[in-house]
């Protein structure tokens, strides 16, 4: 894994930067360009990269060893907890301590609970509370839990793996629709609509993880001696074309985002992950300009701190620095971006990585 880990870590940095441009969108603000604004508006697809890459990495590490014995499940869940939760919990708690300084109503405590439990990702009403962009962590955590059972099923049903794949391809959206209808029927404020289900929950986004898992399985079947050519460039080209599809769909059907139309959902959840998977395989097996750049020490550091950057790049932490920079100028926008990058590196080095190592150190390796 060491031979390609740097490039994939660098890919995480690219994905985080894409999400930043989506939220900040300098198209019209700085460059007076409608085209650039349209492109940046659809760069939420950085999340699609995160999900597909997550599927690949988790499958690479756990697919062959997964089982449902208590000791294995415990170690697996603790390791996943150590990776995601500590920094998220600290930042979220700080945000709600600030809220409680002016509002001690039960609503704030309830909202805080939904955030630290990741349940907010199942509610349209609370989706954007706390760390607004952290809805994706609910999707990620659902995948971590699902992967245990999925990998075990693939392992135990060695002669019927295709049947396992098809079963979950049908079962996951069916379960999501069933939960949505039950919540609506019972008046429960979760899974309120199909947009939430398809675009913001694991029941709609699982295909991205599946593509990543498929890429990991495919890569294992390709002998190391087999020469692979153009995967990276083909993947990047068709991924870029997918972004074009999304903003054209937005204009054709009069939507705010391309993904608000069913065609855009298909592009985001199925088309793009296919070519992200090609890029992943290409970064591992091909020597290209992309792999060289993403393997560099700079991109490795940016990639490792990308989770911290993702948590702070918009919202309350970003807002602490906004008064000191004019983000409507190129200089001001670059300076605040640099400050956020430096802060994310500091959070990674001083908080995220030490806590991750501390929690993992008490657990034997899963292999």
The 8 nearest C-alpha neighbors of each residue, nearest first, counted from 0:
[[1, 2, 4, 3, 59, 283, 60, 5],
 [2, 0, 4, 3, 5, 6, 283, 7],
 [3, 1, 0, 4, 5, 283, 6, 294],
 [2, 4, 283, 5, 6, 1, 0, 7],
 [5, 3, 1, 7, 6, 0, 8, 2],
 [4, 6, 294, 8, 3, 7, 299, 9],
 [5, 7, 294, 293, 9, 8, 3, 4],
 [6, 8, 10, 4, 9, 5, 11, 3],
 [9, 7, 302, 5, 11, 10, 6, 299],
 [8, 10, 293, 298, 302, 6, 12, 299],
 [11, 9, 7, 13, 12, 8, 6, 14],
 [12, 10, 14, 302, 8, 9, 13, 15],
 [11, 13, 302, 9, 15, 10, 14, 301],
 [12, 14, 10, 16, 11, 15, 17, 9],
 [13, 15, 45, 11, 17, 12, 16, 48],
 [16, 14, 12, 18, 17, 13, 305, 309],
 [17, 15, 19, 13, 18, 14, 12, 20],
 [18, 16, 14, 20, 42, 19, 45, 15],
 [17, 19, 21, 43, 15, 45, 16, 20],
 [20, 18, 16, 22, 21, 17, 23, 15],
 [21, 19, 24, 23, 17, 18, 22, 39],
 [22, 20, 39, 18, 42, 40, 24, 19],
 [23, 21, 19, 20, 24, 18, 313, 40],
 [22, 24, 20, 21, 19, 25, 313, 39],
 [25, 23, 20, 21, 26, 39, 22, 36],
 [24, 26, 28, 29, 27, 23, 30, 36],
 [27, 25, 36, 35, 32, 30, 24, 28],
 [26, 28, 31, 32, 30, 29, 36, 25],
 [27, 29, 25, 26, 30, 31, 327, 24],
 [30, 28, 25, 27, 31, 26, 329, 328],
 [29, 31, 32, 27, 26, 28, 25, 35],
 [32, 30, 27, 29, 26, 28, 33, 36],
 [31, 33, 27, 26, 35, 30, 34, 36],
 [32, 34, 36, 35, 37, 27, 26, 31],
 [33, 35, 37, 36, 32, 38, 26, 39],
 [36, 34, 26, 38, 32, 37, 33, 39],
 [35, 37, 26, 33, 39, 34, 38, 27],
 [38, 36, 34, 40, 35, 39, 33, 246],
 [37, 39, 35, 40, 36, 41, 34, 42],
 [40, 38, 21, 42, 36, 41, 24, 37],
 [39, 41, 21, 37, 38, 42, 36, 24],
 [42, 40, 43, 39, 38, 242, 44, 21],
 [43, 41, 44, 21, 39, 17, 40, 18],
 [42, 44, 45, 18, 41, 21, 46, 17],
 [45, 43, 42, 47, 46, 41, 48, 267],
 [44, 46, 14, 48, 43, 47, 17, 18],
 [47, 45, 49, 44, 48, 43, 50, 14],
 [48, 46, 44, 50, 45, 49, 51, 207],
 [47, 49, 45, 51, 46, 50, 52, 14],
 [50, 48, 46, 52, 47, 51, 53, 45],
 [49, 51, 53, 47, 52, 48, 208, 207],
 [52, 50, 211, 208, 207, 54, 48, 53],
 [51, 53, 55, 49, 54, 50, 211, 48],
 [52, 54, 50, 56, 55, 51, 49, 57],
 [55, 53, 208, 211, 212, 51, 52, 57],
 [54, 56, 211, 212, 52, 58, 215, 53],
 [57, 55, 59, 53, 58, 54, 52, 60],
 [56, 58, 60, 54, 59, 55, 61, 53],
 [59, 57, 62, 55, 61, 60, 56, 212],
 [60, 58, 56, 57, 215, 61, 55, 62],
 [59, 61, 57, 58, 56, 62, 63, 366],
 [60, 62, 58, 64, 65, 63, 57, 59],
 [61, 63, 58, 150, 65, 64, 59, 60],
 [64, 62, 61, 65, 154, 60, 150, 58],
 [63, 65, 61, 62, 66, 366, 365, 60],
 [66, 64, 151, 61, 62, 150, 63, 147],
 [65, 67, 151, 68, 64, 71, 147, 72],
 [68, 66, 72, 69, 71, 151, 65, 147],
 [67, 69, 71, 70, 66, 72, 73, 65],
 [68, 70, 72, 71, 73, 67, 74, 66],
 [71, 69, 73, 72, 68, 74, 67, 75],
 [70, 72, 74, 73, 68, 69, 75, 67],
 [73, 71, 75, 69, 74, 70, 67, 76],
 [72, 74, 70, 76, 71, 75, 69, 77],
 [75, 73, 77, 71, 72, 76, 78, 70],
 [74, 76, 72, 78, 73, 77, 71, 79],
 [75, 77, 79, 73, 78, 74, 80, 72],
 [78, 76, 80, 74, 79, 75, 81, 73],
 [79, 77, 81, 75, 80, 76, 359, 74],
 [78, 80, 76, 82, 81, 77, 75, 83],
 [81, 79, 77, 78, 84, 82, 83, 76],
 [82, 80, 355, 78, 79, 83, 358, 77],
 [81, 83, 79, 80, 355, 78, 84, 85],
 [84, 82, 80, 81, 85, 79, 87, 86],
 [83, 85, 87, 80, 86, 88, 81, 82],
 [86, 84, 88, 87, 89, 83, 81, 354],
 [87, 85, 89, 88, 351, 84, 90, 350],
 [86, 88, 84, 90, 85, 89, 91, 83],
 [87, 89, 85, 91, 86, 90, 84, 92],
 [88, 90, 86, 92, 87, 91, 93, 85],
 [89, 91, 93, 87, 92, 88, 86, 94],
 [92, 90, 94, 88, 93, 89, 87, 129],
 [91, 93, 95, 89, 94, 90, 88, 96],
 [94, 92, 96, 90, 91, 95, 89, 97],
 [95, 93, 91, 97, 92, 96, 90, 98],
 [96, 94, 98, 97, 92, 93, 99, 91],
 [97, 95, 99, 93, 98, 94, 92, 100],
 [96, 98, 95, 94, 100, 99, 93, 101],
 [99, 97, 95, 96, 100, 101, 102, 94],
 [100, 98, 102, 103, 96, 101, 97, 95],
 [99, 101, 97, 98, 102, 96, 103, 95],
 [100, 102, 99, 98, 103, 97, 96, 104],
 [101, 103, 99, 104, 100, 98, 107, 105],
 [104, 102, 99, 105, 107, 101, 100, 108],
 [105, 103, 106, 102, 107, 108, 99, 109],
 [104, 106, 108, 107, 109, 103, 110, 102],
 [105, 107, 109, 104, 108, 110, 103, 111],
 [108, 106, 110, 109, 105, 104, 111, 103],
 [107, 109, 111, 105, 110, 106, 112, 104],
 [110, 108, 106, 112, 111, 107, 105, 113],
 [109, 111, 107, 113, 112, 108, 106, 114],
 [110, 112, 108, 114, 109, 113, 107, 115],
 [111, 113, 109, 114, 115, 110, 116, 108],
 [114, 112, 118, 119, 110, 116, 111, 115],
 [113, 115, 111, 117, 112, 116, 119, 110],
 [114, 116, 112, 117, 113, 111, 88, 91],
 [115, 117, 113, 118, 114, 112, 119, 111],
 [118, 116, 114, 137, 119, 115, 113, 120],
 [119, 117, 113, 120, 116, 121, 114, 137],
 [118, 120, 113, 126, 122, 125, 121, 117],
 [119, 121, 134, 118, 126, 137, 122, 117],
 [122, 120, 119, 189, 190, 118, 200, 123],
 [123, 121, 189, 124, 119, 125, 120, 126],
 [122, 124, 126, 125, 191, 195, 121, 189],
 [123, 125, 122, 126, 188, 127, 189, 119],
 [126, 124, 119, 122, 128, 123, 127, 110],
 [127, 125, 123, 119, 120, 122, 128, 124],
 [126, 128, 131, 125, 129, 132, 130, 134],
 [129, 127, 131, 125, 126, 130, 110, 114],
 [130, 128, 131, 91, 114, 127, 94, 111],
 [131, 129, 133, 132, 128, 314, 91, 310],
 [130, 132, 127, 128, 133, 129, 314, 134],
 [131, 133, 134, 130, 135, 127, 310, 309],
 [132, 134, 135, 136, 130, 131, 310, 137],
 [135, 133, 120, 136, 132, 137, 126, 131],
 [136, 134, 138, 133, 137, 139, 132, 199],
 [137, 135, 139, 138, 133, 134, 140, 117],
 [138, 136, 140, 117, 135, 120, 139, 134],
 [137, 139, 201, 135, 141, 136, 200, 140],
 [138, 140, 136, 142, 137, 141, 135, 143],
 [141, 139, 143, 137, 142, 138, 136, 144],
 [142, 140, 138, 144, 139, 143, 145, 137],
 [141, 143, 145, 139, 140, 144, 146, 138],
 [142, 144, 140, 146, 141, 145, 139, 147],
 [145, 143, 141, 142, 146, 147, 140, 148],
 [144, 146, 142, 147, 143, 148, 141, 149],
 [147, 145, 149, 143, 148, 144, 150, 142],
 [146, 148, 145, 150, 149, 144, 151, 65],
 [149, 147, 151, 146, 145, 150, 152, 67],
 [148, 150, 146, 152, 151, 147, 145, 153],
 [151, 149, 153, 152, 62, 147, 148, 146],
 [150, 152, 154, 148, 66, 149, 153, 65],
 [151, 153, 149, 155, 154, 150, 156, 148],
 [154, 152, 150, 156, 160, 151, 155, 157],
 [153, 155, 151, 152, 157, 156, 150, 63],
 [154, 156, 152, 157, 153, 151, 158, 150],
 [157, 155, 159, 153, 158, 154, 152, 160],
 [156, 158, 154, 155, 159, 160, 153, 152],
 [159, 157, 156, 160, 161, 155, 153, 162],
 [158, 160, 156, 162, 161, 157, 163, 153],
 [159, 161, 163, 162, 153, 157, 156, 158],
 [160, 162, 164, 163, 159, 165, 158, 166],
 [161, 163, 165, 159, 160, 164, 166, 167],
 [164, 162, 160, 166, 161, 165, 167, 159],
 [163, 165, 161, 162, 166, 167, 168, 160],
 [166, 164, 168, 162, 167, 163, 161, 169],
 [165, 167, 163, 169, 164, 168, 170, 162],
 [166, 168, 170, 169, 164, 165, 171, 163],
 [169, 167, 165, 166, 170, 171, 164, 172],
 [168, 170, 167, 166, 171, 172, 173, 165],
 [169, 171, 167, 173, 172, 168, 166, 174],
 [170, 172, 174, 173, 202, 167, 169, 168],
 [173, 171, 175, 202, 174, 170, 176, 169],
 [174, 172, 170, 176, 175, 171, 177, 169],
 [175, 173, 177, 171, 172, 176, 170, 178],
 [174, 176, 172, 178, 202, 173, 177, 179],
 [177, 175, 179, 173, 178, 174, 172, 180],
 [176, 178, 174, 180, 179, 175, 173, 181],
 [179, 177, 181, 175, 176, 180, 182, 174],
 [178, 180, 190, 176, 182, 177, 181, 175],
 [181, 179, 183, 177, 182, 178, 184, 176],
 [182, 180, 184, 178, 183, 179, 185, 177],
 [183, 181, 187, 185, 179, 180, 184, 186],
 [182, 184, 186, 180, 181, 185, 179, 187],
 [183, 185, 181, 182, 186, 180, 187, 179],
 [186, 184, 182, 187, 183, 181, 180, 188],
 [185, 187, 183, 184, 182, 188, 181, 189],
 [186, 188, 182, 185, 189, 183, 184, 181],
 [189, 187, 186, 191, 122, 182, 190, 124],
 [188, 190, 122, 191, 121, 187, 182, 123],
 [191, 189, 179, 121, 122, 192, 196, 195],
 [190, 192, 189, 123, 188, 183, 179, 122],
 [193, 191, 194, 195, 190, 196, 179, 123],
 [192, 194, 196, 195, 197, 191, 190, 179],
 [195, 193, 197, 196, 192, 198, 259, 199],
 [194, 196, 199, 193, 198, 192, 197, 123],
 [197, 195, 193, 200, 194, 203, 199, 198],
 [198, 196, 203, 194, 195, 193, 199, 200],
 [199, 197, 195, 194, 196, 203, 200, 204],
 [198, 200, 195, 196, 197, 201, 135, 203],
 [201, 199, 196, 202, 138, 203, 204, 198],
 [200, 202, 138, 204, 205, 203, 141, 142],
 [203, 201, 172, 175, 200, 171, 204, 205],
 [202, 204, 197, 201, 200, 196, 205, 198],
 [203, 205, 201, 206, 202, 207, 200, 268],
 [206, 204, 201, 208, 207, 203, 202, 209],
 [207, 205, 209, 208, 204, 268, 210, 269],
 [208, 206, 51, 210, 209, 205, 272, 50],
 [207, 209, 54, 51, 211, 205, 210, 206],
 [210, 208, 206, 212, 211, 207, 213, 205],
 [211, 209, 213, 207, 208, 212, 272, 206],
 [210, 212, 55, 54, 51, 214, 208, 213],
 [213, 211, 55, 209, 54, 215, 214, 210],
 [212, 214, 210, 216, 211, 215, 209, 217],
 [213, 215, 217, 211, 212, 216, 276, 218],
 [216, 214, 212, 218, 55, 213, 217, 59],
 [217, 215, 213, 219, 214, 218, 212, 220],
 [218, 216, 214, 220, 219, 215, 213, 221],
 [217, 219, 215, 221, 220, 216, 214, 280],
 [220, 218, 216, 217, 221, 215, 222, 214],
 [219, 221, 217, 218, 222, 216, 215, 223],
 [220, 222, 218, 219, 223, 217, 225, 224],
 [221, 223, 224, 225, 220, 219, 218, 226],
 [224, 222, 225, 221, 226, 284, 219, 218],
 [223, 225, 222, 226, 221, 227, 284, 220],
 [226, 224, 222, 223, 227, 221, 284, 228],
 [225, 227, 224, 228, 223, 284, 285, 222],
 [228, 226, 225, 284, 285, 230, 229, 281],
 [227, 229, 230, 226, 285, 281, 231, 284],
 [228, 230, 232, 231, 233, 227, 281, 285],
 [231, 229, 281, 233, 277, 232, 228, 234],
 [232, 230, 278, 281, 234, 229, 233, 235],
 [231, 233, 235, 229, 234, 230, 236, 278],
 [234, 232, 236, 230, 235, 231, 229, 237],
 [233, 235, 274, 278, 277, 231, 232, 237],
 [234, 236, 238, 232, 233, 237, 239, 231],
 [237, 235, 233, 239, 238, 234, 232, 240],
 [236, 238, 240, 239, 234, 235, 233, 241],
 [237, 239, 241, 235, 240, 236, 271, 274],
 [240, 238, 242, 236, 241, 237, 235, 243],
 [239, 241, 237, 243, 238, 242, 244, 236],
 [242, 240, 244, 238, 239, 243, 237, 245],
 [241, 243, 245, 239, 244, 240, 41, 246],
 [242, 244, 240, 241, 245, 246, 247, 239],
 [245, 243, 241, 247, 242, 246, 248, 240],
 [246, 244, 257, 242, 248, 243, 247, 263],
 [245, 247, 249, 248, 243, 257, 244, 37],
 [246, 248, 244, 250, 249, 245, 251, 243],
 [249, 247, 251, 245, 257, 246, 250, 252],
 [248, 250, 257, 254, 246, 247, 256, 253],
 [251, 249, 253, 247, 248, 252, 246, 254],
 [252, 250, 248, 249, 253, 247, 254, 246],
 [251, 253, 250, 254, 249, 248, 260, 257],
 [254, 252, 250, 249, 251, 255, 248, 256],
 [253, 255, 249, 256, 252, 259, 257, 250],
 [256, 254, 249, 253, 257, 259, 250, 258],
 [257, 255, 249, 258, 254, 259, 246, 41],
 [256, 258, 249, 245, 263, 248, 259, 246],
 [257, 259, 263, 264, 260, 256, 245, 267],
 [260, 258, 257, 256, 254, 263, 261, 264],
 [259, 261, 263, 258, 262, 257, 264, 254],
 [262, 260, 264, 263, 265, 259, 258, 257],
 [263, 261, 265, 264, 260, 266, 258, 248],
 [262, 264, 258, 257, 266, 260, 265, 261],
 [263, 265, 258, 261, 267, 262, 266, 268],
 [264, 266, 262, 268, 263, 269, 267, 261],
 [267, 265, 270, 263, 264, 269, 268, 271],
 [266, 268, 264, 271, 265, 269, 263, 270],
 [267, 269, 265, 266, 264, 207, 206, 204],
 [268, 270, 265, 272, 266, 271, 267, 206],
 [271, 269, 266, 273, 272, 267, 268, 265],
 [270, 272, 273, 274, 267, 238, 269, 266],
 [273, 271, 275, 207, 274, 269, 270, 210],
 [274, 272, 276, 271, 270, 275, 210, 269],
 [273, 275, 234, 277, 276, 272, 271, 238],
 [274, 276, 272, 278, 277, 273, 271, 234],
 [277, 275, 279, 274, 273, 278, 214, 211],
 [276, 278, 274, 234, 280, 275, 279, 230],
 [279, 277, 231, 281, 234, 275, 276, 280],
 [280, 278, 276, 282, 281, 277, 275, 283],
 [281, 279, 283, 277, 278, 282, 284, 276],
 [280, 282, 231, 230, 278, 285, 284, 283],
 [283, 281, 279, 290, 280, 285, 284, 278],
 [284, 282, 3, 280, 281, 285, 279, 6],
 [283, 285, 281, 282, 280, 227, 286, 226],
 [286, 284, 281, 282, 287, 283, 227, 228],
 [285, 287, 290, 284, 288, 291, 282, 289],
 [288, 286, 290, 289, 285, 291, 282, 231],
 [287, 289, 291, 290, 292, 286, 293, 285],
 [290, 288, 287, 292, 291, 293, 282, 231],
 [289, 291, 293, 287, 282, 292, 288, 6],
 [292, 290, 288, 294, 289, 293, 287, 295],
 [291, 293, 289, 295, 294, 290, 288, 298],
 [292, 294, 9, 6, 290, 295, 298, 291],
 [295, 293, 6, 5, 291, 292, 290, 299],
 [296, 294, 292, 297, 293, 298, 299, 291],
 [295, 297, 299, 298, 300, 294, 5, 293],
 [296, 298, 300, 299, 295, 301, 293, 294],
 [299, 297, 9, 301, 300, 293, 295, 296],
 [298, 300, 296, 302, 9, 297, 301, 5],
 [301, 299, 303, 297, 298, 302, 296, 304],
 [302, 300, 298, 304, 12, 299, 303, 305],
 [301, 303, 12, 8, 305, 9, 299, 11],
 [302, 304, 300, 305, 301, 299, 8, 306],
 [303, 305, 344, 301, 347, 302, 307, 306],
 [306, 304, 308, 302, 307, 303, 12, 301],
 [307, 305, 309, 308, 304, 310, 303, 302],
 [306, 308, 343, 310, 309, 305, 304, 347],
 [309, 307, 305, 343, 311, 306, 310, 312],
 [308, 310, 306, 307, 312, 311, 305, 15],
 [309, 311, 307, 308, 312, 306, 130, 133],
 [312, 310, 308, 316, 313, 309, 317, 307],
 [311, 313, 308, 309, 317, 310, 339, 19],
 [314, 312, 317, 311, 315, 316, 318, 22],
 [313, 315, 317, 316, 318, 130, 131, 311],
 [314, 316, 318, 317, 319, 313, 94, 311],
 [317, 315, 318, 319, 311, 314, 313, 312],
 [316, 318, 313, 315, 319, 314, 320, 312],
 [317, 319, 315, 321, 316, 320, 314, 313],
 [318, 320, 316, 317, 321, 315, 322, 323],
 [319, 321, 318, 322, 323, 317, 324, 335],
 [320, 322, 318, 323, 324, 319, 317, 325],
 [323, 321, 320, 324, 319, 318, 325, 326],
 [322, 324, 321, 320, 325, 319, 335, 331],
 [325, 323, 331, 321, 322, 326, 335, 320],
 [324, 326, 331, 327, 328, 332, 323, 321],
 [327, 325, 332, 331, 328, 324, 329, 321],
 [326, 328, 325, 28, 29, 329, 332, 331],
 [329, 327, 331, 326, 330, 325, 332, 29],
 [328, 330, 332, 331, 333, 29, 327, 326],
 [331, 329, 333, 328, 332, 334, 326, 325],
 [330, 332, 325, 326, 324, 334, 328, 333],
 [333, 331, 326, 329, 335, 334, 330, 328],
 [332, 334, 336, 330, 331, 335, 329, 337],
 [335, 333, 337, 331, 336, 332, 330, 338],
 [336, 334, 338, 337, 332, 333, 339, 331],
 [335, 337, 333, 339, 334, 338, 332, 340],
 [336, 338, 340, 334, 335, 339, 341, 333],
 [337, 339, 335, 341, 336, 340, 342, 334],
 [340, 338, 342, 336, 337, 341, 343, 335],
 [339, 341, 337, 343, 342, 338, 336, 344],
 [342, 340, 338, 344, 343, 339, 337, 345],
 [341, 343, 345, 339, 344, 340, 338, 346],
 [344, 342, 308, 307, 346, 340, 345, 341],
 [343, 345, 347, 341, 304, 342, 346, 348],
 [344, 346, 342, 348, 343, 347, 349, 341],
 [347, 345, 343, 350, 349, 344, 348, 342],
 [346, 348, 351, 344, 304, 345, 352, 350],
 [349, 347, 345, 346, 352, 350, 344, 351],
 [348, 350, 346, 347, 345, 353, 351, 352],
 [351, 349, 346, 353, 347, 352, 348, 354],
 [350, 352, 347, 354, 86, 353, 355, 346],
 [351, 353, 355, 354, 347, 348, 350, 356],
 [354, 352, 356, 355, 350, 351, 357, 349],
 [355, 353, 357, 356, 351, 352, 350, 358],
 [354, 356, 81, 352, 358, 353, 357, 82],
 [357, 355, 359, 353, 354, 358, 360, 352],
 [356, 358, 354, 360, 355, 359, 353, 361],
 [359, 357, 355, 356, 360, 81, 361, 354],
 [360, 358, 356, 362, 361, 357, 78, 355],
 [361, 359, 357, 362, 358, 356, 363, 355],
 [360, 362, 359, 358, 363, 357, 356, 74],
 [361, 363, 359, 360, 74, 364, 358, 78],
 [364, 362, 365, 361, 360, 74, 359, 366],
 [365, 363, 366, 362, 74, 359, 360, 75],
 [366, 364, 363, 74, 71, 75, 64, 61],
 [365, 364, 64, 60, 61, 363, 63, 65]]
